[in-house]
Every structure is written in structure tokens, then in C-alpha cells.
């Protein structure tokens, strides 16, 4: 009778677990598989999950069975049987896991080698992290942008670095994540395989604006990509474009550039207040100095040290003058 109850419970358990997996397999919790990396990584993940599930059920099933079947009965105070080792059993349960680990290890290594290989004639895109925005540079056309565009089906190698602290370039839909480390270039290769717009995140706590350090990657047809590249080049010298490309909008609200950042002071009233902030400093000088040496003049309510101090290296003097004139509005 007791054996039958146990047998029935085991059957019910197996059916429930099976049904659970059937339901779970219909719910997709993963982002889209938008790159060659994603396909290989997801397949590896599913196989590991499957193997682990089988082992978990076997081990826990044996444990639960032993706990119930061999428990101490009421009134039975005899000592348990004295057991010694079973050599064949021990060899068996050492060899089987060892074989599983070796197979998983070889397969994982193959997947790693495959996803890290850059493909045929990859396009280089430089990814630069800084507090608190991403910049993307296309060295083939000498262009820098804040939004990443890629042509579908063409291999790309990201050369990832940082201008200040450690960030982490992360595109969940590509299953691609790599640290952006100051003074070091890390490469990440893949081929986008799905047209669409996918989020880019920073995956390393990098300061007060970490959560807003986001962007998007637009994967489009090669024709659309070429058209976008040409349009970006045409805008490269537009001061509003400089403002956006340098990531100023992540921290500053400026209606003329359509940005709404709140880490730094609002810049909309700059034409009115720039000349009154520091006694004896003209408006244009005040703005230029604030751009090049941000800690010289601190707007009350904002801590010093927030704004990057390297705009004089990243912008040409001509671009700085254009940006100052733009911030002071049409005069
Ligand atoms: Cu950059 Cu977090």
C-alpha cells in the first residue's frame, strides 16, 4: 500500500514537472536573437539548462525517495545497517559527471571560439563610454554619433574603451557585453542578423548617471545604413549635432537640441543669465570657460566634478566657438 502511494506520488511529480516545462517553453523571457552571438549563446544556454534540469531531478528525486523510504519507523530503535563503500558505484558516479563536464567544456569552448571570430572583412566601430553617455565612431568616414547604426548581415568589430571610469557596453539582444576600460581597447565581434531597434545599456555602476547611460542600436538594410551615414556626415558640423554627439544632453536640458537631462544645470536660460553669473566675465567667456574648465564656475546646487574636463581635446577650437554661439542663441 505504502509502495503504491510512493509510486503514485512519483508519477504525479513527473507529470507536474513535465507540464511546468511545457508551459515555460512557451513563455519567451529572452530578448530577440538579433546577432550571430545570440543564436549560439542561447543554444548553449538551453542545452546547459536541460542537462542541469535532468541532473537536478535525478539527484533530488533519489534524495526524496531515500528520505521517505528509509526513514525511522515508530518503535524501531535498532541501529541502522553498517555499510561500507561500494567501489563500482563510486567509480560510476565519478566517471559520469566527469564525462558530462568534459563534453560541456569542449562544447562551450567551441561556442566561445565561434562567437569571438570576427568574420569576413568586419567594419570597425569604436565605442567610447563616458559619464554618462555612449559615443560611436566610424573611423572609415571620420564620424562620431550617439546612436549606433549597423547594416544587417555585415560583420562588425566594436573597439570598446572609456574616457573616465569603467563602464560596460551591453546590447542584450546581441548577447554582447564587454567592459569599457580607460586606457585599454577591448574588441567584441558579431554580425547583426535582425532588422530593428534594440536597447544599449551600461552594465557597470559608473556614477550618479549610470541608470541613464543608455542608447539604441538601429540595425537596418545596407542601403538605409549608407543613407544614414551620409546624412550624419552632413550634420557633423551643426552645433546642435555637436551638443548631441558629445553627450551633453544626457545631463543638460536644452530645448534647442531637444534634450531633457537633469544631472547638470538647465541651459535654456543661458543667453539671459550667462553674462550675470560671474562678475566681470562676459557671457561668451563664461560659456567657453565652463565648457573647457567646467569646475572654474560652479552653478549653485550642483556639485563640482560632474562634468567631463576633456572637451578641449575632443573638440576643435572652431567647434567650441560654434557650440558657444549656439548655447548663447541667435544674437
Ligand atoms: Cu557607465 Cu554605468
Boltz pocket constraint, residues with backbone or C-beta under 6 A from the ligand:
constraints:
  - pocket:
      binder: B
      contacts: [[A, 129], [A, 130], [A, 131], [A, 132], [A, 166], [A, 167], [A, 168], [A, 202], [A, 203], [A, 204], [A, 205], [A, 206], [A, 207], [A, 209], [A, 210], [A, 211], [A, 213]]
      max_distance: 6.0
